[in-house]
Structures are given as structure tokens and as C-alpha cells.
Amino acid sequence: MSIGKRQLDVLHQSVVAAGTLFDVWHKKSAKYFFANMRNSKSKAEKPVGGGKKVSIAVQTAVVDVMASGEFCNPRRRLAHLLTMYGFTLYAAMAAIMVFAYPTPDTPTPGILPVLWYVGALMVCVGGYWFWFFIRVDVAAEGNSPFRLVRADLFIVSMVLSTTFGIIWGILQATGGGIWTTVFLALFLIATTVLFASIPWSKFPHMFFKPAAAFEKRISKANGTASNLPTQTRDDPDQQKRHSMELLLDAPMKMGLGIKRDQPRHY
């Protein structure tokens, strides 16, 4: 890795930090979470001790973060896990190769590029699987998989970054000539867009989701449950929550509903 590429990686990581902090300030995400937690604590029906909070934090890390437990659809969860762990491996190996082995005098161990390729391929498999077959506007609403909106900025730039990176690496190893330079430029552009577009993309949600999952578990433990029902509708207190008379005596579980059939609204 050359010094120039090392400096570029430093710039990318600086942009990630700055963009995330700007997103937190601009969207007031941190302010919302802290206010929500204070509100939940003030309305708590039962206290949550330190040991219970540690247990909830471990559950959040294992179930919600490491296993993406919020996804009920197994295909969506698998695609997300492939993309998440692939990107983590891909970014970690890139950082290690750039910072620990920045010059030809410090040759890179062969396992690191292999893991970099494995991570990039995992991102491509999970990302393209999601993009063409799973995302709701394609699978359920019949939109073209090539339709792009601003919300797609994160996934598109991430998948293009890993795709161009793989092609560039292969061309570099096989002597691809001018095409090596072309795909290196495309790789750098896609990677720069991925990191520089943080305030306008879904990149920061990776940092917010664990906090939201933790707060949700805390609210269930202290009895507030984010002001949502926690018991069956047979309970008188829960029945009073419904203004529609039709729902006053309705059971909590009323069948499969929209899950009965796979939506295909073409």
C-alpha cells in the first residue's frame, strides 16, 4: 500500500467520524434517544437495577446487533448478516493493510488480502441479493430494481465499492493494463461517495440501531414499553386503550392478517 492510499484511508475515516457527528447533530438523534430514555425512566412502573441493565445490554449485543434479531424474515436477516459482517471484515482488513503495512518494506501477510476479498464478496452476495430480490419496493411493489432514490445511496455505494475493489484487485494481480487504473478510479470514487455521503445516507443507522434496541428492551423491563400494550386485550386496562368499540373485546391475536399471503402488488 502506498503512502497516498494510506492518507486517503485516513481521510475516509475522518469523514466517517465527522459525517456521523454531523448527522447526530443535524437530525438530533442523540438528543431524541436521551430524552426518550429520561421520559421512560420517569414513567417507569418498576426499577431496573444495574445487573438487569448489564443483562439487557448483553442481550441487545447478542440478539439485536450480532444476530440482527429484529428481522423476522429469514432471507432478509441472512442478507443483512452477510452484508454487515462482510463490510466489517472488508473495512477492518483494509485498515490493517493500510496502517500496519503502509510501504513495500513491510510486506502484507497473505491472509489479509484473502480476508479482504472474502469480506468484499460477502457484501456483494448480501447486497445484490437484497437489491434485486428482497427489498420491499421490488419484491412487494413491483418497482424496477434499477430505480434509484436518495435512500439507496448507502447500499448502492457500498456494493459498488466492493465490486470495483474486487475487479481492481484481480486486474492488478493479472496485469490488466489501463483497466487496472480505470477500476481503481471507480473504486476510489465509490468508496469516497460511501463515506462522504454519511449525512444523507443510512450509514449512521448502524450506530443508532443498537441504542434504539437497548432503549426498547429497557422500556419493556421497567413497564413503560414505549407506551405500547404489553398484555392481552382481555385485560381491562388494555381494552381502555382502544377508542374503536370494535376492538374493545377483540383478542390480541386475530390471525395471520397481511402475513397470510406474500404481497405481490404488480
C-alpha positions in Angstrom: 0.0 0.0 0.0 1.4 3.4 -0.9 1.5 6.5 1.4 -1.0 8.2 -0.8 -3.5 5.4 -0.3 -2.8 5.5 3.5 -3.6 9.2 3.5 -6.8 8.6 1.5 -7.9 5.9 4.1 -7.2 8.4 6.9 -9.3 11.0 5.0 -12.1 8.4 4.6 -12.1 7.5 8.3 -12.0 11.2 9.3 -15.0 11.9 7.0 -16.9 8.9 8.6 -16.4 10.4 12.1 -17.2 13.9 11.0 -20.2 12.9 9.0 -21.6 10.7 11.8 -21.3 13.6 14.3 -22.9 16.0 11.9 -25.7 13.5 11.3 -26.2 13.2 15.1 -26.3 17.0 15.4 -28.4 17.7 12.3 -31.1 15.0 13.0 -30.9 15.4 16.8 -30.7 11.6 17.1 -28.7 11.5 20.3 -31.0 14.2 21.8 -34.0 12.1 21.0 -32.6 8.9 22.5 -31.5 10.6 25.7 -34.9 12.4 26.0 -36.8 9.2 25.4 -34.7 7.3 28.0 -35.3 10.1 30.6 -39.1 10.0 29.8 -39.1 6.2 30.1 -37.3 6.4 33.4 -39.7 9.0 34.8 -42.7 6.8 33.9 -41.2 3.5 35.0 -43.5 1.2 36.9 -40.6 -0.8 38.3 -36.9 0.0 38.8 -34.3 -1.6 36.6 -31.1 -2.3 38.5 -27.5 -2.3 37.3 -27.3 -6.1 37.0 -30.5 -6.1 34.9 -29.2 -3.3 32.7 -26.0 -5.3 32.1 -28.1 -8.4 31.2 -30.2 -6.3 28.8 -27.0 -4.8 27.2 -25.7 -8.3 26.6 -29.0 -9.4 25.1 -29.0 -6.4 22.9 -25.5 -7.0 21.7 -26.0 -10.7 21.0 -29.6 -10.8 19.7 -30.2 -7.4 18.1 -26.7 -6.5 16.9 -24.8 -9.7 16.3 -27.8 -11.8 15.2 -30.0 -9.0 13.7 -32.9 -10.3 15.7 -35.2 -7.5 14.6 -35.6 -9.2 11.1 -38.5 -11.7 11.1 -37.9 -12.7 7.5 -35.0 -15.3 7.5 -33.9 -14.3 4.0 -33.7 -10.6 4.9 -31.8 -11.4 8.1 -29.3 -13.6 6.2 -28.8 -11.0 3.6 -28.3 -8.3 6.3 -25.8 -10.5 8.2 -23.8 -11.3 5.1 -23.6 -7.6 4.3 -22.9 -6.4 7.8 -20.2 -9.0 8.7 -18.8 -8.7 5.2 -18.4 -5.0 5.4 -16.9 -5.2 8.8 -14.3 -7.7 7.6 -13.7 -5.8 4.4 -13.2 -2.4 6.2 -11.1 -3.9 9.0 -8.7 -5.7 6.6 -8.3 -2.6 4.5 -7.5 -0.5 7.6 -4.9 -3.1 8.8 -3.2 -3.4 5.5 -3.1 0.4 5.1 -1.9 1.3 8.6 0.2 -1.7 9.6 1.8 -2.4 6.3 2.0 1.1 4.5 5.2 0.5 2.4 6.8 -2.2 0.3 9.4 -2.6 3.1 6.6 -4.1 5.3 5.1 -6.9 3.1 1.5 -7.7 3.8 0.8 -11.2 5.2 -1.1 -13.3 2.5 -4.1 -14.0 4.8 -5.1 -10.3 5.0 -5.9 -9.8 1.2 -7.7 -13.1 1.3 -9.9 -12.0 4.1 -10.4 -8.6 2.3 -11.7 -10.5 -0.7 -13.9 -12.7 1.4 -15.4 -9.7 3.1 -16.0 -7.9 -0.2 -17.6 -11.0 -1.7 -19.9 -11.3 1.4 -21.0 -7.7 0.9 -21.7 -8.3 -2.8 -23.7 -11.5 -2.2 -25.8 -9.9 0.6 -26.1 -6.6 -1.1 -27.1 -7.8 -4.6 -29.5 -10.4 -3.1 -31.2 -7.7 -1.1 -31.2 -5.2 -4.0 -32.6 -7.4 -6.7 -34.8 -9.9 -4.8 -35.7 -8.8 -1.2 -36.2 -5.0 -0.9 -39.8 -4.2 -0.5 -40.3 -1.8 -3.4 -39.1 -4.5 -5.8 -40.4 -7.7 -4.1 -43.8 -6.2 -2.9 -44.5 -3.1 -5.0 -43.2 -4.3 -8.4 -40.8 -1.4 -9.0 -37.8 -1.8 -11.2 -34.6 -3.0 -9.3 -32.8 -0.2 -11.3 -34.9 2.6 -9.8 -32.7 4.8 -7.6 -33.7 7.2 -4.8 -31.6 9.0 -2.2 -32.4 6.3 0.4 -30.5 3.9 -1.8 -27.2 5.9 -1.6 -25.7 3.8 1.2 -26.3 0.3 -0.2 -25.5 1.2 -3.8 -22.2 3.0 -3.0 -21.2 0.1 -0.6 -21.9 -2.6 -3.1 -20.2 -0.7 -5.9 -17.2 0.0 -3.7 -16.7 -3.7 -3.0 -17.5 -4.7 -6.6 -15.0 -2.3 -8.1 -12.5 -3.2 -5.4 -12.7 -6.9 -6.3 -12.3 -6.2 -10.0 -9.4 -3.8 -9.4 -7.6 -6.4 -7.2 -8.0 -9.1 -9.8 -6.8 -6.8 -12.6 -3.8 -5.7 -10.5 -2.8 -9.3 -9.9 -3.2 -10.4 -13.5 -1.7 -7.3 -15.2 -4.9 -5.6 -16.5 -3.1 -2.6 -18.0 -5.2 0.6 -18.4 -8.3 -1.2 -17.0 -6.5 -1.6 -13.6 -6.3 2.2 -13.4 -9.9 2.6 -14.5 -11.3 0.3 -11.9 -9.0 1.8 -9.2 -10.5 5.2 -10.0 -14.1 3.8 -9.9 -13.3 2.0 -6.6 -11.9 5.2 -5.0 -14.9 7.3 -6.3 -17.5 4.7 -4.9 -15.7 4.5 -1.6 -15.4 8.2 -1.3 -19.1 8.6 -2.0 -19.9 5.9 0.6 -18.1 7.7 3.3 -18.7 11.3 2.3 -22.4 10.9 1.9 -23.0 9.9 5.5 -25.2 12.9 6.4 -27.6 12.0 3.5 -27.4 8.2 3.6 -28.4 5.3 6.0 -24.8 4.8 7.1 -25.3 6.3 10.7 -28.2 3.9 11.4 -25.5 1.2 12.1 -24.7 3.3 15.2 -28.2 4.3 16.2 -29.9 0.8 15.9 -28.1 -0.7 19.0 -29.1 2.3 21.1 -32.7 2.1 19.9 -32.8 -1.7 20.6 -31.3 -1.2 24.1 -33.8 1.6 24.9 -36.7 -0.7 23.7 -35.6 -3.5 26.0 -35.2 -1.1 29.0 -38.7 0.3 28.4 -40.2 -3.3 28.4 -38.2 -4.1 31.6 -39.4 -1.0 33.5 -43.0 -1.5 32.4 -43.5 1.6 30.1 -43.0 -0.4 26.9 -42.8 2.8 24.9 -46.4 3.3 25.7 -47.4 0.2 23.8 -49.7 -2.6 25.1 -47.9 -5.4 26.9 -50.8 -7.7 27.8 -53.8 -9.2 26.1 -56.8 -7.3 25.2 -58.7 -9.3 27.8 -57.1 -7.1 30.4 -59.5 -4.1 31.2 -56.6 -1.6 31.2 -55.6 -2.7 27.7 -59.2 -2.6 26.5 -59.4 1.1 27.5 -56.6 1.9 25.2 -58.8 1.4 22.2 -61.2 4.1 21.1 -62.8 1.8 18.5 -65.6 -0.3 20.0 -64.9 -3.0 17.5 -61.6 -3.6 19.2 -62.7 -3.5 22.8 -63.4 -7.2 23.1 -61.2 -8.4 20.3 -58.5 -11.0 21.1 -54.8 -9.9 20.9 -54.1 -12.4 18.1 -56.6 -12.2 15.3 -55.0 -14.4 12.7 -52.2 -14.0 10.1 -53.7 -10.9 8.5 -51.3 -9.4 6.0 -48.8 -12.3 6.6 -51.3 -14.8 5.2 -50.1 -14.3 1.6 -46.8 -13.0 0.2 -47.5 -9.5 -1.2 -47.1 -9.1 -4.9 -48.7 -5.8 -5.9 -47.6 -5.6 -9.5 
